[in-house]
Amino acid sequence: MSLLRIGVVLALALMFAAPQQTARADAIVVTPANLQGWEIANIQPNNIPVSSFVEGPGKPPLGTASYRVRLDARPSMVIIARYDFEERKLTEIKDISYHTYRSGSNAAHDWFINIFVSTDPNRPYANCRIDFAAPPGEQDVWFFKPATDESVYNYGWSVHHADQKLKQCPITIGYDNTLSFKGVLEAFKDYPDTILRPPAQFQPVISFNTGYNGPDTHANHDAAIDAITINQTTWDFEVSFEGDQRVVTPNSLVDWEIAPINEGAIVSFGFVNGPGEPPLGKGSYRVKLDDRPSQLIIMNFSFVGFKLSDLQTISFHTYRSGDNARDWFLNLFVSSKGEGQADCRIDFATDAGPKGQWTFKNATDPNQFNYGWTVHNAGSKRCPVIVGYESSKSFSEIKRLFEAYPNASLQPIEASGPVITFNTGYNSKGTHTDHDAAIDAITINDITWDFEVTKGE
């Protein structure tokens, strides 16, 4: 490590506190192992013959696979939903499109959309449900549905009460009078602060659905979906995705550097086999601390200049051997202007999982962590966004706060410094007695790093 970087590391240690028709090729890959913020719900699952990721059918618009559902005459429904658009203004939804494939002879129904909104942003739950439903395409052909494009769909959109018993939505547009999405926005013009809200606690705000909870409506219904786009993001549904997997060893740290702070006070640190059965290979990186001030930082320099808005996935696995429940935590260094030195430090910190087992932390998934993310000044620089530890949020909420700074990107605090760090321990006494924590399988977007004692493990 250069002297310059040593200086940067020491500075970091001092500041760390407690914790189309054509589908886009740069899509986020959704698999059974990584739903990328989506949740899939099978309603009356015993009545659903098929609901799964599959290869095909035909040639999907992205990759080789899609999500396919086959139904019969029994009541059933499949919902693919997201939660992380909550609190976005309805007017911020600019583009929704998706591709469907009909294998069955049922031409009455296809995948349809629900968006739940509240005309009063002070309401905790939605009072309106906005639907999009249009007939499927021809059988055995992938069909593109640019739902918000008025030139293609000047119909299909309707508005209903989110709760049919309470009937609290001030706007209703029936299925017999459907409009374009632009027409729906016009209908809500007297409610300019309308935002996406769930219909009830733990419910999504936007969903893609197929089937209905009524009999005889979808006999021989066989429909696949792929390449869903919402605004600037496209998701590609695949059976599996290897991505870019890189092995990190003592002799080849690849994109990382490792910095022990107060090394003499660290009981032990390094690449080890185990503990337990790591998520990848046989090894991991393990750190043992006592009550003396010390810290271990694993630093990444390869994402300099990467836009904050393009960070979609950050996940890692940790293993707690000691009784101390503190865990590895994460720092992102960001320039709100997109250039120069970082003025913001974005942290993710949560307690460790149960002792004696590996715990998966998909830090950017709001379904797992709708908390844990905070924002602070980076050193002496003043960050325009501040979120304290007592008000931690999900990563999607943090990104939303930075939408006022669209050029925000990862930049070091000082020249040659890191922009992403995984850390364990603190520079204060008594915070990590019996601290014994390992880390492995760090993923940032489509790159995963496997920590091993030797390559080929």
N, C-alpha and C positions, 0 to 999 in steps of 0.2 A: 504494500500500500504506500502511495506517495505521501510525502510530508504534508502536501496541501490537503490531501484527503484525510489524513490523520487529524489535521486541524479542524476540518469540517465535521468529522465524527465527534470530536470532543465538544464542539459547539452544539451539535445535535443532542448529545447526552446531557448537556447542561439545561437544555430547554424542554426536554421531555418531562411532562407532568403525568400524574396518574391518568389513567386513561380516558304500376306500369303495365303495360302489358308484359313487358319483360321484367321478371323479378330481379331484385337487386342481388348482385353477386357477393356483396359484403354482408350477407345476412348473418344473424345470430343463430347458431345451430341448437335446436331443441331436441333432446333425446330422453328416453325413459330414465336415464341416470342423472340428467341435468335438464330440468324443465325451464330453466332460464326465467323464472318469475311467473310462469303459467301454472295453473292448477287444473287438473282434469277430474271431473266428477261424473260418475255413472249413476243416474237416477234409476232405481229399481234394477240393479245390476244383474239379477237372476233372469231378467227378461231381455238381456242384450247378448245376442250371439257373438258379436265381434266389437271390440273397442280397444284399438291398439295401434302402435306404430308399426307400419308395414313397408316392405319394399314395393315400389310402384304405388298404385296401379298405373299402367302405361308409363309414360315418361313424365315425371313430375316437373313442375317449373323450376325447382331448385333441387340439386342433389339427386338421390335415387329413391327417396322414400317420402312418406306422408303419414297423416293420421287418418285411420279408416274406421268407419262405424257401419255395422250391418244390423238392421232391426227387422222384427217381424210384426205381426198384428197386435202384440201385447203392449200395454202402456210402458214407455221407457223413454229415456232422454240422455244425451251426453252433452256435457258443458265443458268448454275450454275457456278458462277465465283468467283475468288479471285484476290485481288489487292496487297496483302502484300508480294508477292514474287518478286516484282519489285527490280531491281538492283542485284538480285542473279545471279551469273555466271551460264550459262547453264550446265557447268560441275559439279555444286553442286547438280543438280537434280539426285539423285541416284535411287529413287524408286517411281514409280507411279502405283497404282493398284486400282481396284474398282470392285464392284459386280453389275450385272444387272439381270433383270428378264423380260422375254418376255411373256406377256399375249396374245397379238394379233397374228394374223396369218402372219403379215408382217415380213419376215425374211431377208429383204434386208438391213435394217438399224438398228443401235443400238445407244447407247450413244457413242460419240466420243470426242476427246480431241483437244483443240487448245492451243499452247504455243507461245506467241509472244516474239520475241527476236530482239536485235540490235547487229549486228556484230561490231559496233563502240560504245563503252560505252559513248562517248560524244554526241551521237545522243539522242534527247529527246524522240523519238518515235521509235517503231519497224520498221525494214525493212524486216523481215522474219517472216513467220508463220509456225510453225511445227505442223503437224497434226498426230493424231493416230486414225485410224478407222479400225475395224475388225468386221466380222459378229457376230450376237448375238448367244447365246446358244440355246438349245432346248426350245421349248415352255413350260411354266409353271414350269421352273426350275431356281433356282438362279445359276448364272454362274460367276465364278471368272476370272477377267482379269488382270493378272500381266503384265501391258503394257510394262514395262522396262526390263522384264526378257527375255533375248535372247533365252533361252531354250524353251520358250513357244511361243514367238512372234519374230521370225526372219524376220518378215514382218509387215506391217501395218503402219509404220511411213513414212511420206513424208514431203517435204519442199516446200514452196511456197512464192511468194511475199506477204508481208503484205498489200501492196497497189497494186492492179492489174493494175492500171493506170501508176503508177510511175515505177514499176518493178525494185526495188532497191536491192533486195536480191541477193547476189553474188552466192548463191547456190540454185539450184532447183532440187527436186527429185519428179517425177510425181507419180500419183496414180498407174500407171502400172509398176513401178519399186520400190515399197516400200521396206524399210529396217527395221532392228531391231533398237532399240533406240541406242545401241552401234554403229551401222553403221551411224546413224545420227551424233552422237558426233564425229566420225571419219571424217565425211564430213566437219565438222566445225573446224577441227584441225588447219587450217591456220588462224583461227580467235579465238585465245585462250581467248580473253577478252570478248567474246559474253555474253551479259547479258539479263535478262528478262526486256522488256520494253513494255508499252502499245502501241497499234497501233494508238491511238489518245488520246487527253486529256480526263480524267475521264473514260478511258476504262480499263478493267482488263488485266492481263498478262497471266492468265491460266484459262481455262474454260472447263467444261464438258457440252456437248450439245446434244440435240436430235431434230430431225426434220430438215427441210430445207425450205428456202424461195422460193420454187417452187411447183407447183401443181402436183398432182398425184404421188408423190414420196413416200408417207407414209400412204396410205389408210390402215385402220385397224392396225395402229401402236399403240402399248400399251406397254410401257417400264418403268420399275422402276430402281432406282439406290440407292445404300447404301454402307456404309463402304468404303468411299474413303480414300486412303492413299497417302500422299506425303511425302517422306523421312520418318521421325520418327513419323509423326502425322497421326492419323486415326480419321475420323469424322463419327459419327453414326447419321443418320437422323430419328428423332422420332416425333410423333404428339405432344407429351408433355413430360415434364420431371420435376418431383417434386424436384429431387435432395435432398440435406440435408438442411432443413430449420430450423433455430434455433431462438428462441425468446430471446431477450436481454431485461431485465427489471432492475429497480434499485436494486432489491433483488437478481438478477442472471445475472451477466454481461457475463456469459459464457466464451468466449475466449478473452474478451476485458477488458481493464482498462481505466478509464477516469481520466484525469489530467487537472485541471484548472491552468493556469499560471497567476500569479498576480490576484488571485481570487477576491480580494477586488475591483478590477477595472472592473470586469465583471458585467454587468447589471443584467443578469439572465442566467441560464443554467440548463438543466435537461430534463428528459423524459416528454413529453406532449402529450395530445390528439390533433390530427391535426398536423400542420395547413392544412386547406383544406381537401382533401381526400388523405391520404398517399397511396403509392403503395401497401403496405401490412398492414393488420390490421387497427387499428384506430390511432396509435401513431407514434412518431418519437423522435429524439433528437434535441432540439432547443437551440440556443445560441444567446443572444443579447449583443452587445458591443457598447461602445461609443468611443470617440477619445483617451481614456487612453490606454497605452500599456497593452495588455492582449491577452490571447490565450487559446483555449480549444483543447486538444489532446485526441483522442480516439485511444488507442494503442492495437495492436494484438501481442501476443507472441507465437502463436501456429504454425507458419510457420517457425520456426528456422530450418535451414538446408535444407529448400526446394529449389530445383534448380531453378535458374532464368528462364532457358529454359522451365521448366514445368509450369510456370505461363501462362495460356492461356486466362483467363477472369478476369478482375477487372471492376466492374461496381457499380454504386450507384445512388441514387436519391436525389436531393436537392430541397429546397423550399426557395425562397427569399421573405421575408415580408418587409424588409427595402429598402430604396433607394440605399444603397451601393451595387454595382455590384460585389464585391469580394465574393468568394465562398469557400466552403470546398476544400482543396487540399490534395494531397496524397504524402507520402514519403515511399520509399522502401529502406532498408539498406542492402547492399550487400557486401560480400567478394568476390573479383575477383578470389581468390585462392580456394574458397569453404570451407575455415576453418578459425578459428581465428576471430578476430574482423573485422567489416565492414570497408572497405576502400573507398566505394562508397555510395553515396546517390542519388537515382533516384527519381525525383520529377514529379508529374503531377499536373498542375495548369492551369485552364482556368476561364474565367469570368462566373458568375452565369447566369441562364436563366432568362426569363421574370419575372417581379415581380408578385406575387400572383398566381403562379402555380408551380406544381412539374415538374422538368426537369430531364430526364433520361440521365445519363452520362456513356456510355459504353466506358470507358477510353482506353481499349485495342483494340477497333474496329477502324482500319485505315480509314474506310469509314466515320465514325463520327468525329474522331480526328486523322488527319494526322499531328498533331502538339500537343504542350502542354507538351511533355515529355522532360526532361533535365537530365543531369548527373553531379554530383559535388563531390568534395572531402568530405569524411565523417570525420568531425572534423580535426584533425591534420594528418590523414592518407591521402596518395596520391592515388587517383584513376587513373588507367591507361586509362580510357575512360572519356573524358570531353565533354559535350554538353551544351553550354550556353543558357540562356533564349532567346537570340536573334536568336538562331538557333534550336529551339525546333523541335522535330520529333515525328513520330508515335511510339507506343510501339514496333511494329514489327521491325522498324528501330533501335531502341535502343537495342533490343535483338540481332539483326544482328551484331551490333558493339561489343557485348560481345561474339560473337562466337569464337573469339580468346582466350577466357577464358572459356572453356566448363564446368569447375567445379564451375563456379560462383554460389553462393547460398546465401539465405537470412541469415544474421548473424547480431547480435546486435553490436552497437558501443562499449558497455561495457557489462560485465556480467550481466545477468538478465534484459537486456534492450529489448525493442520491436524491431520487424523487419518490421512491417507495421504500419503506422499511418495515420489517417485521422484527419486533423487539420483545424481550422478556427480562424482567427485573427492573429495578428503579434505583436511582442514585440517592437513596435515603435509607437510613438504618431501620431495621425491624419490620420491613414490609414484606419480606419474602423468606421467612424462616421455613425450612423444610419445603423449599420450592424446587420441584423436579419436573421439568416440562420438555416434551419433544414436539417437533413439528415436521410435517412431510406433505407432499403433494400440494404445493402451492399452485393455484391456477389464477392467471390474470387474462381475461378474455379467452382466447383459444390456445394459450400456451400453458403447459403444466410442467412443473419442475419436480423431479423425483430425487430425493436426497439419499445417497448410498455411500457406503464405506469404500466400495470399489465399483467401477463401471462393469455392467454385466450381471450385477446381483439380481 
